[in-house]
Amino acid sequence: MSYTHLGIIERSKLEILHQQEKSARAITRELGRHPATICRELRRNLAQKPYRAEQSQESYIQRRKSSIPAGK
């Protein structure tokens, strides 16, 4: 079983649906993602109220960069 990370397009759709005050379950049905994925994404990035797709994408890129070991 494989998975894919949320992309900027999905984050943009998430932003719009979240602004429309849709529930996390309704958003998961729209995006075809697992509810935990959406809940984690919102929880991770709601420090910036309201949720913003561009800022969330930048945060994601920074988290990915910092998780990769520097090597020998």
Number of C-alpha atoms within 10 A of each C-alpha: 2 3 6 6 8 16 11 14 12 14 22 18 15 25 20 16 17 18 12 9 11 13 11 19 15 14 22 18 11 12 16 9 16 13 16 12 14 19 15 11 17 20 11 14 18 13 9 10 7 12 22 19 20 14 13 21 18 12 14 18 12 11 11 10 11 10 9 8 7 7 4 3
